[in-house]
Amino acid sequence: MTSLIGHDLQARTLLDAARGGRMHHGWILAGPRGVGKASFARMAARRLLAEAAGTVQTGDTLDLPLDNPNGRLFDAGTHPDYAELTRLEKDNGDLARNISVDQVRGLQRLLGSVPSLSNRRIIVIDSADDMERGAANALLKNLEEPPAGTVFLLVAHAPARLLPTIRSRCRVLRFASLDHEALQVILRRHLPNVTADELDALVRAGEGSPGRALGYAGLELGQIEHALAAIAADGDPTNKRRLALAKQLGGKAARPRYEAFLERVPAFLASAARLQQGHALKVTLTGWEQAKQLASGAVILSLDPASVVFELCSYVAVLAQERRAA
C-alpha cells in the first residue's frame, strides 16, 4: 500500500486519539468526493490494527514497514479483525445502488466474537452515504452499544444525509481538497508518463480531488483546455476551432472525451468569472448558467453532440468580446 499524500493533520488526530486512550468508537470521515477519504480509512485501519497488535513502533504517519505481518494480512484481504462494506457488484458488472441491510447484519459474525490478533477490530464503510435506510438503522444499533475495542470509520461525502442519530454517536474528522502540489505528486504516481501540459490540465480539472482528476486521465484534456483558452482569447471569429472540436468530439468513439468536455466548459466559465467584475462578470455568469444547463441535459436528452459542442464553445467565445470591451 502506497504512502498517504496529504491529510497529515487528520492522521495525527486519529493516531493521537488511539494512543491517548481517547479512541472514540465511531468516526465520520467527511469531505468532498475523491479527496482520498476511503484510502485514508484503509491506511488508518491498517496502522491501528498493527499498533494494537504490537507489531510496529508508534510513529507520526500511517505507513507500515513492508514486512509488517499485520500489514501483509491486511493487504491480502485476510486480516481477521477487519471488515469493509462497499456497494456490491451485480451480475451485469454494475454496482448496486446501496449498501444493503444484509451487508450490515453480516457484520454480526465479526462483532459477536473476540478480536483475534489484538484487542481492536475496525470496520470501514465506504461510503456511509450509500447505505439504504434499513442498513443505516442496523448500523445504528451497533453504534449505540459497540463491542469493546470496535472502531467504525464511516466515509461520508455528504454527512448531512446520514441519520442524525448516527452523526450524534460519532466524531467528525473533516477532509479538505488537496493543494496543487499534493495533487501533482499523486497524479505523477499514478500517471508516470503524463506530459507537463496534460498534468496541468488534470490538476485544474481535479480541483483538489485526485479521484476527479484521475477520472479525466487518458482523455487528452490538455488539448481541450488549450482550445477553450484560444476561443476565449480571440472569440474564434471564423468558427474554425469550434468546428474542429465539434468534429473531434461528435463521434461515438469520442464519447468519454465528449462527456469530459461537458463538465469542463461550465468549470472553465466559472474560473473566468472569478477574475471579472461589473458587466463582464454578469455576462460570464449568464453564459455559465446557460452552459451548465445545456451540458447537464445533453446526454439525458440525447442531443446531437457536435451541435452541443459548438454551442458550448459559443458561450466561451463571448469572453473575448468582454475582454475587448473592457
LINKASUL-V505048 format. One record per residue. N is the residue number from 1. RES is the residue in one letter. PHI is phi in degrees with one decimal (NA if undefined). NEAR is the number of other C-alpha atoms within 12 Angstrom. Layout:
BEGIN
((N & RES & PHI & NEAR) (N & RES & PHI & NEAR))
END
This chain:
BEGIN
((1 & M & NA & 23) (2 & T & -75.8 & 18) (3 & S & -67.0 & 23) (4 & L & -79.3 & 32) (5 & I & -108.6 & 33) (6 & G & 82.9 & 31) (7 & H & 62.4 & 33) (8 & D & -64.7 & 24) (9 & L & -62.7 & 20) (10 & Q & -64.2 & 31) (11 & A & -63.7 & 33) (12 & R & -64.4 & 24) (13 & T & -60.6 & 27) (14 & L & -68.9 & 38) (15 & L & -65.6 & 31) (16 & D & -62.6 & 22) (17 & A & -64.0 & 21) (18 & A & -67.3 & 26) (19 & R & -83.9 & 20) (20 & G & -97.8 & 13) (21 & G & 74.1 & 13) (22 & R & -115.1 & 16) (23 & M & -72.1 & 25) (24 & H & -73.2 & 29) (25 & H & -81.7 & 33) (26 & G & -134.8 & 37) (27 & W & -129.1 & 38) (28 & I & -102.5 & 42) (29 & L & -91.8 & 43) (30 & A & -108.5 & 37) (31 & G & 166.3 & 31) (32 & P & -59.6 & 26) (33 & R & -65.3 & 30) (34 & G & 87.6 & 30) (35 & V & -90.2 & 37) (36 & G & 107.1 & 40) (37 & K & -64.8 & 42) (38 & A & -67.3 & 35) (39 & S & -61.9 & 31) (40 & F & -60.1 & 41) (41 & A & -59.5 & 40) (42 & R & -68.2 & 38) (43 & M & -66.8 & 35) (44 & A & -64.8 & 44) (45 & A & -61.1 & 42) (46 & R & -60.2 & 45) (47 & R & -69.0 & 46) (48 & L & -64.2 & 48) (49 & L & -68.1 & 43) (50 & A & -67.5 & 37) (51 & E & -64.9 & 31) (52 & A & -63.7 & 29) (53 & A & -83.6 & 25) (54 & G & 73.8 & 18) (55 & T & -98.4 & 23) (56 & V & -151.3 & 24) (57 & Q & -73.5 & 19) (58 & T & -65.0 & 24) (59 & G & -152.3 & 18) (60 & D & -94.7 & 20) (61 & T & -122.0 & 30) (62 & L & -88.9 & 39) (63 & D & -67.0 & 31) (64 & L & -127.2 & 32) (65 & P & -58.9 & 22) (66 & L & -61.4 & 17) (67 & D & -92.7 & 16) (68 & N & -65.8 & 23) (69 & P & -64.6 & 24) (70 & N & -67.1 & 34) (71 & G & -63.2 & 33) (72 & R & -66.1 & 21) (73 & L & -61.8 & 22) (74 & F & -62.7 & 30) (75 & D & -63.4 & 22) (76 & A & -82.0 & 14) (77 & G & 75.2 & 16) (78 & T & -121.5 & 17) (79 & H & -69.9 & 29) (80 & P & -72.9 & 26) (81 & D & -110.1 & 37) (82 & Y & -133.4 & 43) (83 & A & -141.7 & 34) (84 & E & -137.8 & 36) (85 & L & -110.2 & 35) (86 & T & -137.0 & 29) (87 & R & -65.2 & 27) (88 & L & -80.2 & 22) (89 & E & -84.6 & 14) (90 & K & -85.2 & 11) (91 & D & -60.9 & 8) (92 & N & -86.3 & 8) (93 & G & 93.3 & 9) (94 & D & -77.7 & 11) (95 & L & -86.2 & 14) (96 & A & -61.0 & 18) (97 & R & -71.1 & 16) (98 & N & -140.2 & 28) (99 & I & -83.4 & 31) (100 & S & -87.5 & 29) (101 & V & -64.4 & 24) (102 & D & -64.8 & 22) (103 & Q & -64.1 & 27) (104 & V & -66.9 & 35) (105 & R & -63.2 & 23) (106 & G & -65.7 & 21) (107 & L & -71.4 & 32) (108 & Q & -61.6 & 21) (109 & R & -62.8 & 16) (110 & L & -73.7 & 27) (111 & L & -72.3 & 32) (112 & G & -88.0 & 17) (113 & S & -119.7 & 18) (114 & V & -84.1 & 19) (115 & P & -52.8 & 26) (116 & S & -86.5 & 21) (117 & L & -108.1 & 23) (118 & S & -162.6 & 24) (119 & N & -97.8 & 22) (120 & R & -128.4 & 36) (121 & R & -136.9 & 39) (122 & I & -132.5 & 45) (123 & I & -124.0 & 46) (124 & V & -106.3 & 38) (125 & I & -120.1 & 41) (126 & D & -127.3 & 34) (127 & S & -112.0 & 39) (128 & A & -64.9 & 43) (129 & D & -60.3 & 34) (130 & D & -88.5 & 31) (131 & M & -73.7 & 36) (132 & E & -71.7 & 26) (133 & R & -56.9 & 22) (134 & G & -62.6 & 20) (135 & A & -66.1 & 31) (136 & A & -62.8 & 33) (137 & N & -66.6 & 24) (138 & A & -66.3 & 27) (139 & L & -65.8 & 41) (140 & L & -57.2 & 29) (141 & K & -61.0 & 21) (142 & N & -73.0 & 31) (143 & L & -72.3 & 33) (144 & E & -71.6 & 21) (145 & E & -134.2 & 17) (146 & P & -71.0 & 27) (147 & P & -61.0 & 26) (148 & A & -55.0 & 23) (149 & G & 82.2 & 32) (150 & T & -88.9 & 38) (151 & V & -125.2 & 42) (152 & F & -103.8 & 45) (153 & L & -114.2 & 43) (154 & L & -103.1 & 46) (155 & V & -74.4 & 42) (156 & A & -141.8 & 37) (157 & H & -82.5 & 29) (158 & A & -136.2 & 22) (159 & P & -59.1 & 32) (160 & A & -64.2 & 18) (161 & R & -80.3 & 20) (162 & L & -72.6 & 30) (163 & L & -57.8 & 27) (164 & P & -54.6 & 14) (165 & T & -70.2 & 21) (166 & I & -72.7 & 34) (167 & R & -61.2 & 29) (168 & S & -69.8 & 18) (169 & R & -101.2 & 26) (170 & C & -128.1 & 30) (171 & R & -85.6 & 26) (172 & V & -104.8 & 27) (173 & L & -112.8 & 32) (174 & R & -92.2 & 29) (175 & F & -119.6 & 33) (176 & A & -111.4 & 25) (177 & S & -62.1 & 29) (178 & L & -80.0 & 34) (179 & D & -77.3 & 21) (180 & H & -60.8 & 25) (181 & E & -63.9 & 21) (182 & A & -64.1 & 25) (183 & L & -64.4 & 37) (184 & Q & -62.5 & 35) (185 & V & -61.3 & 24) (186 & I & -65.0 & 32) (187 & L & -65.7 & 36) (188 & R & -67.1 & 25) (189 & R & -64.2 & 19) (190 & H & -85.3 & 20) (191 & L & -128.4 & 23) (192 & P & -62.7 & 15) (193 & N & -101.4 & 14) (194 & V & -68.5 & 26) (195 & T & -77.1 & 20) (196 & A & -62.7 & 18) (197 & D & -63.4 & 19) (198 & E & -67.7 & 31) (199 & L & -61.7 & 37) (200 & D & -60.3 & 28) (201 & A & -65.6 & 36) (202 & L & -67.5 & 40) (203 & V & -62.4 & 37) (204 & R & -62.9 & 31) (205 & A & -67.9 & 37) (206 & G & -68.5 & 37) (207 & E & 49.0 & 32) (208 & G & 85.9 & 32) (209 & S & -113.7 & 35) (210 & P & -58.7 & 41) (211 & G & -62.1 & 28) (212 & R & -64.9 & 27) (213 & A & -61.3 & 38) (214 & L & -66.4 & 35) (215 & G & -66.1 & 25) (216 & Y & -94.3 & 33) (217 & A & -60.8 & 31) (218 & G & 81.4 & 23) (219 & L & -102.7 & 29) (220 & E & 51.1 & 31) (221 & L & -63.3 & 39) (222 & G & -58.3 & 29) (223 & Q & -63.8 & 27) (224 & I & -64.3 & 37) (225 & E & -63.4 & 34) (226 & H & -63.4 & 22) (227 & A & -64.6 & 34) (228 & L & -63.7 & 39) (229 & A & -62.7 & 29) (230 & A & -67.3 & 23) (231 & I & -64.7 & 35) (232 & A & -67.0 & 32) (233 & A & -77.1 & 22) (234 & D & -118.4 & 24) (235 & G & 81.1 & 27) (236 & D & 50.8 & 28) (237 & P & -60.7 & 19) (238 & T & -98.0 & 13) (239 & N & 65.1 & 21) (240 & K & -62.8 & 20) (241 & R & -70.8 & 30) (242 & R & -59.6 & 34) (243 & L & -66.2 & 26) (244 & A & -65.1 & 23) (245 & L & -65.0 & 34) (246 & A & -60.5 & 30) (247 & K & -70.4 & 22) (248 & Q & -66.5 & 28) (249 & L & -102.7 & 32) (250 & G & -85.2 & 27) (251 & G & -84.1 & 19) (252 & K & -62.2 & 15) (253 & A & -66.6 & 14) (254 & A & -95.3 & 21) (255 & R & -54.9 & 22) (256 & P & -61.2 & 24) (257 & R & -68.1 & 31) (258 & Y & -62.6 & 36) (259 & E & -66.0 & 30) (260 & A & -64.9 & 37) (261 & F & -61.0 & 44) (262 & L & -61.4 & 36) (263 & E & -79.4 & 34) (264 & R & -79.2 & 40) (265 & V & -63.4 & 44) (266 & P & -58.4 & 32) (267 & A & -66.4 & 30) (268 & F & -62.2 & 39) (269 & L & -67.8 & 40) (270 & A & -63.7 & 28) (271 & S & -64.6 & 22) (272 & A & -64.4 & 32) (273 & A & -64.1 & 26) (274 & R & -65.3 & 17) (275 & L & -100.9 & 17) (276 & Q & -118.6 & 20) (277 & Q & -153.9 & 16) (278 & G & 61.6 & 15) (279 & H & -63.2 & 17) (280 & A & -61.4 & 25) (281 & L & -63.3 & 24) (282 & K & -61.6 & 22) (283 & V & -64.6 & 28) (284 & T & -66.6 & 37) (285 & L & -65.2 & 30) (286 & T & -64.3 & 22) (287 & G & -63.6 & 33) (288 & W & -61.8 & 36) (289 & E & -64.3 & 22) (290 & Q & -68.4 & 25) (291 & A & -65.2 & 34) (292 & K & -61.9 & 28) (293 & Q & -65.6 & 22) (294 & L & -65.2 & 31) (295 & A & -64.9 & 36) (296 & S & -68.6 & 25) (297 & G & -102.3 & 19) (298 & A & -61.4 & 26) (299 & V & -76.0 & 21) (300 & I & -60.7 & 13) (301 & L & -90.0 & 13) (302 & S & 55.2 & 14) (303 & L & -71.3 & 17) (304 & D & -62.4 & 24) (305 & P & -57.1 & 35) (306 & A & -61.8 & 28) (307 & S & -66.2 & 26) (308 & V & -64.5 & 36) (309 & V & -59.1 & 42) (310 & F & -60.2 & 35) (311 & E & -68.1 & 30) (312 & L & -62.7 & 41) (313 & C & -63.9 & 46) (314 & S & -65.6 & 36) (315 & Y & -65.6 & 38) (316 & V & -70.1 & 45) (317 & A & -62.2 & 38) (318 & V & -61.1 & 35) (319 & L & -58.2 & 40) (320 & A & -66.5 & 27) (321 & Q & -61.3 & 23) (322 & E & -68.7 & 27) (323 & R & -65.5 & 23) (324 & R & -66.6 & 14) (325 & A & -77.2 & 12) (326 & A & -70.2 & 13))
END
